[in-house]
Amino acid sequence: MTDETLTDRLAIRDVVESWAIARDSADWARFRAQWHDDGYMMATWFQGPKDDFILVSQEGFAKGVNILHYTGASQSTVNGTRAISQTRMTIMQRAQVHGVLCDVSCIGRFYDFFEKRDGRWAIVLRQPIYEKDRLDPVEPGATLTLDPELLSRYPEGYRHLAYLQVQVGYPVKADMPGLRGPQVEALYARGAAWLAGEPVAPLPASRSYPPPTTPSVAPLRGFLARRAGSRVVVGAGRLNLVKMVIRPGDELPDRRQKRLPQRRELVVDAGRHRRVHGARDDAVPFQAA
């Protein structure tokens, strides 16, 4: 191993560790610095650009969402200005499950696509691999009964993490890579292609609802709805559940858009917005402009 390769691997490891420390301590400037501008995050509950991921992470932290990350052994394969890094990790989240305060822990690997640009290593794509998990009540002796049908919807590697996140209100992607199987093999193939110089494109986010077949209007641009006279103006930020006008040419990022059914409602992700708690609590009435 050359001194340059060792320096590169140490720089990559520093990014991996700084990512976890910065996110869990709400050091958002440092957290942002671990990504390249086109960075992309894939997680059970979120799939999208790093800027959106930082935004929803800030929102969650402000509301008391309790997610922590622990990192362990790390290995990176460097080829010129590109690298694939794999790091042992544990994700821990605390939340209420059927009225019982619980901790879920999920063990796996961070599988990171790195690139060195202008002398700086940073993340282009992070795709965790979820290998096994467990769910435990915080209070010893507490009784918790899980819905076996809901539990079985998700892969073995993160089904308890998914179960808790569904209770919180997040839509959870059901086909993330695990220890074995076609998803992780496809990820390894993408990693090899990245090292060989090919571009990387993130896998499409899963949808909780089927896409529209005959949408009657275009979707919305932005997340924040505010009153302006008799209208609702949509800008950057948060989408509130209010009546709104949808105009042709407006758009909503795929990770939040669900469908525009014939009943004339815009359906958004449950759990991302105030007063949204269930699968049918996320319908927003709209009217064509």
N, C-alpha and C positions, 0 to 999 in steps of 0.2 A: 504494500500500500504506500503510495507516495504521500508526501506532506500535504500536497494540494488536495488529494482525495480525502485525507483525514480531516483537513480544515473544512471541506465541503460537508462531510458527514456530521461534524460537530455543529456546523451552522444549521443544518437541517434539524438535528435533534433539539437545538435551542428553540427553533420555531415551534416544534411539536409541544415542548414543555411550556413555552410562553403562551401558546394558544389556550391550554387548559387553565393555567394560573390566571391569565387575564380575563377569560370569560367568567370563571367562577367567582372572581373578585370584583366584577363589573368595571374593569379597567378597559374601557371601550376603545380608547386611542391605541393602546398597546395591542388589543385584540385585533383591531383593523390592520395594524402593521404586519400581522402574520400572513396576510393574504395579498395576492396580486389583485389588480383592479378588476380583472375578469374572473375572480375566484368564485367557486360554486360549491355549495354545501348540500350533501345528501344525508338525511337523517330519517328516522322513523316518522317523525311528526312534521318535518319540513323538508322541502326540496326547492332550491332556488339560489339566486345570486347572493353573494356574500353581503351586499349592502342590505338586502331584505332580511337576511339571517341575523345580522347585527341589530336591525330595528326590532324584530320580534323578540330577540334575546333581551334587549333593553326593556321592552314592554313587560316581558315575563318576569324579569328580575324586580321591576318596580312593583309588580303585583304580588310578589312573594313566591313565585314559582321556584321550587327547590331542586335544582339539578347540579350535581357535582361530577367531576371527571378526575380519574386517577390514571397516571401513565406508568408503564413498566418498561420491560426490555424493548429496545428499538433497533431496527436494522434498516439500512438504506442501500439501494443499488443505484449508483451514479453512472451516467453515460453523458459525458460532456456537460452541457448546461441543463440536463434533465435528470430527474431522479424519481424513483418510487420508494417511499418510506412506509414501513409497517411497524406499528407500535402497539404492544399489549396495552389494553386499557380496560377500565371498569367505569361504567356509567351508573350513578346512583341518583335516584329521584324519590322524593317523599311527597305523598299526597293522600287524600282521603279515597278509600275504595269501599263503597257500600257503607259509608258512615264509620269506617275504621281507618285510623291513621296508619299508613303502611310505608315501608321502605322497599323499593325494588332495586336490585343490583343486576347489571348485565355485563358479562365479560366478553371481550372480543378484541378486535384490532382496528386501529385507525389505518386505513389504506389510503395514502396520500400521493397525489400527483404533484410533484414539485418542479419548479423551473427557476433557473438563475438568470435574472434580468438586471442589467446595469450593475452587476456585481452583488445582487441581493437574492438570496434564496427565499421563496415564499410559496404558499399553497395555491395551486390552480384548481384542484378538485379534491375534496375530502369525501371518501365513501367508507363509512364504517362497515366492518364485518361483525355480525352479531352471532356469538357462538353458544352461550348458555346464560340463563338468568334464573332468578328466584324472587319471590314476593313474600315478605314477612310483616306481620303487625308490629308496630313500634312497641306497644304495651304487651309485656309477656302475659300469656293466658287469654288474650283477646281472641274471639272467635270470628273467623272470616270464611264465608262460603262464596266460591267463584262460580260464574256461569260457564259450564263446560262447553257450550256451543260457541260462545264468544271467544273463549280461550283457544279453541281449535281453529279459529279463522286465521291465526298467525303462525309463522314458522316457529319451530321449537327453540331456536336461538334467542328469540326476543318476545315470546308470546306473553310473558308476565309483564314485561315493560310496556308492551302494546296495550294490555288490559288496563293497566293503571292510567296510561295516557288517554285512552278512550274515555275513562271515567272523568278525567279532567276536562275533556271536551275536544281533544285534538283528533283530526282525521289521521289515521296511521297507515302508512304504506305497507302492503302485505307481501311484498316480494323482494325484500332486502337480502343481500348475500349472507350466508351462514357458513358454518365450518365446512360443509360439503354441499354439492349440488351444482346445477347449471348456472345459477346466478353468480356464485363465487368463481367458477371456471371462466365465465364470460368476463368478470372483472380482471382476473389474471391476464387474460388475452388483451384486454384494453391497456393494462399496465405495460405489457411487452411491446405493444404497438406504440405507446407513448415514448418509451425508451428508444425505439427505432426511429423516432422523428415524426410520427404521424400525429395529427391534431387529435385532441380529446373532446368529445361531446358528451355532456351529462345525459344519463338515462332520463327519459321523460317521467315526470311526476305522475303518480297514480291518482285516479279520481274516485271520489266517493260516489259520484253519480255518473251515469253515462253522458257523453257529450250530446249537445242538441243536434237534432236532425234537420229541423226547419226553424232556426231562430228568427224571431220576428223583428228584433232590433239588435244593434251592436251592443256589446257590454261596456262597462264603465271604465273610465281612466282614473287611477288613484284610489286612495283608501279613505280619505277624510271627507265626511259630508257635513256641511254647515249651512245654516239658514241664511238666505240673502233675499229678503222680501218674501215673495210667495214661492221662491224656487229653492232648491238645494244645490249648492255648488260643491263639486268634488275636487279635492286637491290632495297633496301628498300627506300621508299620515294614516289615520285610522278610519275605517268605515263604520259609521254608526247605523243602527237599524232605524231608518226613517224613510219616508216616501221620497222618491227622487226621480229626476228626469234623465232619461238615457238618450243620448244623441248619436246619430250615425257617425262612425269614426272614432268614438270613444272606446276604450278597451280596459280590461282588468287583467292583471297577470294571471297566468294559468294556474298557479298554486292556490289562488283564491276563487277563481271562477269555477263554478260547478256546472250549471246549465241554465238555459232560458226556456223553460217549458211553456206549453200553450196556456197554462193558467196565469200567465203574465206575472211571474215572480222571478226575481234574480236570487238564486240560491248561492250562498257563500259558505265557507268552511265553518262548521260548528266549532265553538270554542275559541275562535280568534277575535270575537267581538263581544261587546257587552250584551248581557241578557240572552246569550246564546248558550244553551246547555244540552240540547238534544238534537237528534237528526232532523226533526221537523220544526225546530225553533229558529232555523236559520233562513227563513224565507223573507225576502224584502220586496214589498209591492213596488212595481214600477209602471210608468206610462211612456209611451212613445212620444218623442218631441215632434 
